[in-house]
Each structure stands twice: as structure tokens, then as C-alpha cells.
Amino acid sequence: MTAPDFPIFDSSDFSGEEGAFYFDLVRLEDRPDIPRGFPHRHNYYHLLWMSEAAGTHLLDFESFEARANAVFFVSPGQLHAWASTVQPKGFVINFSTEFFVQMFPRSDEIAQYPFFHVASDAPVLYLEQAQHDALLPLLLEMEKEMLGRAEARLDIVRSYLLVLLTRLRRLYPETTREGASPQSHSLTKRFKLLIDQHYLDFGPLRDYAERLHVTERQLNDAVKRTLGKTAGLLVQERLVLEAKRLLSNTDMGVAEIAFHLRFEDHAYFGRFFKKHTALTPGEFKKRYAGPG
């Protein structure tokens, strides 16, 4: 069975800006091609601000409700699709990795914004009406700057976006378990970010612990206190996610994927995958790839 070639959008031209892509913003109601109900990816950050919607958003094989006052955060490379039974209203904000890095030049700053981690447990915020209404002026100011096309507009937009993301971060539900210290929480955040960057490069948990300047036991204890799961399980979950992406989006065979993910034995990879998903790699590919 041949996997479909899911579209990948390398840049966004919603704003009609010429030159290199850094940022754009558009109203959902102004784009007949949105929502996109077919699975696709972006090579940039994608924020969906839904003032009105009623449907489903599929993000990396998990289904979330798309509804009024929902804010979705999609990172580069994530597979997603969504649909709405009503005409959606709100905004799409797209910004490049370069634009993101300009806002957060240090990795420890990025770690403070959990909703853009691929390993995030909750890539959506469901706002109360008052919260939505309080933050909406920030998007309107960004829209005003982009439509005005005045000098240094991207500098002003970057400032508004930083305020918006910081305000949203305050509303983001903490997943820290009762009794977890701020130090454990901080270490777990940095560990999750490191997994996203090095899950194919690093081997045993010791590699992560050394990079984070802690012992394996300290790292495992921090993750257990914070999330109630082992540090090793977080790494395994990231490998499973990448396996799902490769199975659904490439023609690679199971043995190839196992080798790519650093498994020496493809039979062991098959058992590993089934343990985490209750499906064999072949069953998963058949379910999500569809006919070629």
C-alpha cells in the first residue's frame, strides 16, 4: 500500500507580502480555502484563533473539538486537518521559525511556552468568553499593522504577538502534579524541549541527563513528580509519534522506519509500536494512509 503525499506548506502568502516569509495574519471568514479538511503540514508556526466554529480538529492523529473561543497551536511538521459545520470566524496567524527565534533567542525562553512543543499534552486552549474578548484587541492591532504596511510594522507585530503568547501562557493549564516543585517543573520542560530536538541523536537517558547537567535519577524523579510518568516514557512517546508520521506520510517500509528511528531489530520495533498504540505498524498504516 502506498501512502498519500500529504501536502506541506513551506510558506504562507495570506498577507500578499513580497519577499521572504516571516509573518502573516488573515481572518478566517475572508478565506474560502479555510478550513482545510485534508491532512497537511506547515513548515512554520500556525495559530488558529476561533471566535466561531463547530467541528473537529485532527492534530497528530488526536481529535480535538473545534469550537467558539478555541485557540489551537500547530508547530512546524505537525500533521493536521480541521472542519467546521458553521462558517468559522476568527484569525489565522502564521509565522516562520526565524520570526519565532527572534522573539525567543534562548531555548529556556521557548520552554516557557509549552503549547508550541510537539510533545505538548494540550495543543489547544478553550477560552472563556471574557478571556477571548480581552485578548481580541491584540489581534486587531496586529491586523491593523499588517494592513497599514507602515515601516517597521513587523517589529510592532512581534511585540503584540509576544504579549499575546505570554497572556495565553498564563491561561495555559498547568499539568504539574500536586507536590511537584518549581525546579522539577522547569527541568521537565527543558527535558521535553530537548527530546524534540534530539530524540534521534541521543541514545540512553544518560545522554539527556548529561546535557541537562543532572543525574539520570534526578531527571526521572523530576518527570515523575511533574507528570506522573517516567522520563524514558516521554522519549518513547516521541518516537511513537514520529513512527506514526512516517507510516502515514511516506512509502517507507516498517524495516526502513525502524532503522530510521535507530531500532536495530524491526521485529522489536513492531512490538514496541503495538505496545504503545495497540496496533501493529502495518495496521496503523492501513488505517491512516488509505489507498495510494
DACOR-V450803 format. One record per backbone hydrogen bond with DSSP energy under -0.5 kcal/mol. CO is the residue of the C=O (numbers start at 1). NH is the residue of the N-H. E is the energy in kcal/mol with one decimal. If there is no record, write none. Layout:
BEGIN
co:nh:e
CO:NH:E
CO:NH:E
END
This chain:
BEGIN
co:nh:e
4:6:-1.3
7:41:-2.1
8:10:-0.8
9:43:-2.6
13:16:-1.0
22:96:-2.5
24:94:-2.7
26:92:-2.7
27:30:-1.3
28:31:-1.5
30:32:-0.6
31:34:-1.6
35:37:-0.8
36:82:-2.1
39:7:-0.6
40:80:-2.7
41:9:-2.6
42:77:-2.9
45:95:-2.0
46:48:-0.5
46:74:-2.8
47:49:-0.6
47:93:-2.7
48:50:-0.8
48:72:-2.3
49:51:-0.8
49:91:-2.4
50:69:-2.0
50:70:-0.9
52:89:-2.1
53:68:-0.7
54:85:-3.7
55:66:-2.4
56:58:-0.5
56:83:-1.8
57:59:-0.6
57:64:-2.6
58:81:-1.9
59:62:-1.3
62:59:-3.1
64:57:-3.3
65:67:-0.7
66:55:-2.6
67:70:-1.3
69:127:-3.0
70:50:-3.0
71:125:-2.5
72:48:-2.2
72:74:-0.5
74:46:-2.6
75:78:-1.9
79:60:-3.3
80:40:-2.0
81:58:-3.2
83:56:-1.0
86:88:-0.5
89:51:-2.3
89:52:-2.2
90:28:-1.7
91:49:-3.1
92:26:-1.9
93:47:-3.1
94:24:-2.4
95:45:-2.5
96:100:-2.1
97:101:-2.6
98:102:-1.9
99:103:-1.1
100:103:-0.5
100:104:-2.1
106:109:-1.0
106:110:-1.6
107:111:-2.0
109:112:-1.3
110:113:-2.3
112:114:-0.7
113:116:-1.4
114:117:-1.8
117:120:-1.9
123:73:-2.6
125:71:-2.6
125:127:-0.8
128:132:-2.6
129:133:-2.6
130:134:-1.9
131:135:-1.6
132:136:-1.9
133:137:-0.6
135:138:-1.6
135:139:-0.8
136:139:-0.7
136:140:-2.0
137:141:-2.2
138:142:-1.8
139:143:-2.6
140:144:-2.3
141:145:-2.2
142:146:-2.4
143:147:-2.6
144:148:-2.0
145:149:-1.4
145:150:-0.6
150:153:-1.4
152:156:-1.6
153:157:-2.9
154:158:-2.5
155:159:-1.5
156:160:-2.3
157:161:-2.9
158:162:-2.1
159:163:-2.0
160:164:-2.7
161:165:-2.9
162:166:-2.1
163:167:-2.6
164:168:-2.5
165:169:-2.2
166:170:-1.6
167:171:-0.9
168:172:-0.9
169:172:-0.7
177:180:-2.1
181:185:-2.3
182:186:-2.5
183:187:-2.4
184:188:-2.3
185:189:-2.1
186:190:-2.2
187:191:-2.2
188:192:-2.4
189:193:-2.0
190:194:-2.0
191:195:-2.3
192:196:-1.9
193:197:-1.3
194:198:-2.2
195:199:-1.7
198:202:-2.9
204:207:-1.8
204:208:-0.7
205:209:-2.4
206:210:-2.6
207:211:-1.8
208:212:-1.9
209:213:-0.5
209:214:-2.5
210:213:-0.9
215:219:-2.4
216:220:-2.7
217:221:-2.7
218:222:-2.2
219:223:-2.2
220:224:-2.4
221:225:-2.5
222:226:-2.0
223:227:-3.3
223:228:-0.8
223:229:-0.7
224:228:-1.3
226:177:-1.2
230:234:-1.2
231:235:-1.5
232:236:-2.2
233:237:-2.6
234:238:-1.6
235:239:-1.9
236:240:-2.4
237:241:-2.1
238:242:-2.0
239:243:-2.4
240:244:-2.4
241:245:-2.0
242:246:-2.4
243:247:-2.6
244:248:-1.9
245:249:-1.5
246:250:-1.3
253:257:-2.5
254:258:-2.6
255:259:-2.2
256:260:-2.7
257:261:-2.2
258:263:-3.3
259:262:-1.7
262:264:-0.6
264:266:-0.5
265:269:-2.0
266:270:-2.0
267:271:-1.8
268:272:-2.8
269:273:-2.8
270:274:-2.2
271:275:-2.1
272:276:-1.3
273:277:-1.7
274:278:-2.7
280:284:-2.5
281:285:-2.4
282:286:-2.2
283:287:-2.0
284:288:-2.5
285:289:-2.5
285:290:-0.6
286:290:-0.7
289:4:-0.6
END
